[in-house]
């Protein structure tokens, strides 16, 4: 019995904590009932969804000697795993004796900070060999592309120049023809416009029929002239365009003739030479990049999270140094019942357990593919990423966190506890209002946002009104019982998603 009374006391204390008061009336005899009440307040109503997750860096770079930085992991990918995609076979086969290491785990660095250096002797030798191969390929290409004698070359150039001049003249003639034709057509159109205006003016002035007939005949004549002019202009423009086309074809033929006279080797041979030069140049570029990457530098501002090298020892095949950059993120798995209300851009609060802080953030990614928890009663969940806003340094990757996303919120509205609401969305909602004399009145209300804790009231209630949120029952004498109608504290089955405030 004492335990029961203690439980009842705790429930009543909890009720008091949300500003509920217990008022009459007391119904005669045994048992007696009392109302739990609250007042209509003005404030914020928010619906929220909550899930547990983990803190991580938005991007982690992996650095190796002889190659550019790789993305090891990124919050922008669903797999969360990257890999080395920039290593060339040449740089990957080199040995990199480590000379200096200045980076330390936990060190914050800025972009361009030198982190480590290695002996580039092997890379320099490889680069010199590649440069020699490139020079040989370029020499062969130049020999195969060697031009003809001066006289033949001069004749070919002269013929090509003549063809080009003819083409330019044709283009200029087409431009002049188009301009002249446009002027002629404009004049004909202006004559039609003037004749039409004269006819309209005489008709408006109620001129004699003879004048109207004269105007009509004049309009017909200029319209016929316009049609004739349009036909002539079209033919003239087509002829000028055809001349340009013919000149262009002639120039193209001259180009082919020039190439055939000046090419000392077959086109296929030259193309093969060019391919060899391109391949040799790519190798030189890669080997030069390997030499440049003998010094590792921070690709961005960030935090050193791994140093896997020591001075005087060859660097391992894996990443020598890893750096996390960008804003910290929290990734959590939300149930399918919550995912429909989550949208990119919504505000969130991330409570980081290890750092004992709550950090604001923004929902930045929702993976549209569900993952299952497994088992007979598997539950589909969706990975959601929240980008943290200026988290303190105590927030570290791998820490567990509780992610709370505000899915809907309204400010400066009238509100009542959700337990005050009776009815349903289909049948309508009512609230029991406590009158000054202790009686109650059922009032129809229009609601907005409904959560499990608070309800937005759009109409039906006014600020500071007292509303009934439930009832308590007590018994007298030696009769025992819980004394609290717990079911009444739930507001008669009001439905609302998430958590509210």
Secondary structure, DSSP 8 states (H G I E B T S, - for coil): -HHHHHHHHHHHHHHHHTT-EEE----SSSSEEEEEEEE-EEEEEEEEEEEEEEEEEEEEEEE-TTS--EEEEETTSSS------S--HHHHTS--BEEEE---TT-EE-TT-EEEEE--HHHHHHHHHHHHHHHHHHHHHHHHT----HHHHHHHHHHHHHHHHHHHHHHHHHHHHHHHHHHHHHHHHHHHHHHHHHHHHHHHTT--HHHHHHHHHHHHHHHHHHHHHHHHHHHHHHHHHHHHHHHHHHHHHHHHHHHHHH--S-HHHHHHHHHHHHHHHHHHHHHHHHHHTTEEE-SSSEEEEEE---TTSB--SS-SEEEEEEEEEEEEEEEHHHHTT--TT-EEEEEETTTTEEEEEEEEEE-SS-EE--STT--EEEEEEEEESS--TT--TT-EEEEEEEEEEEEEEEEEEGGGEEEETTTEEEEEEE-TTS-EEEEEEEEEEE-SSEEEEEES--TT-EEEEEEEEE--TT-----B-GGGGGTTT----SB--
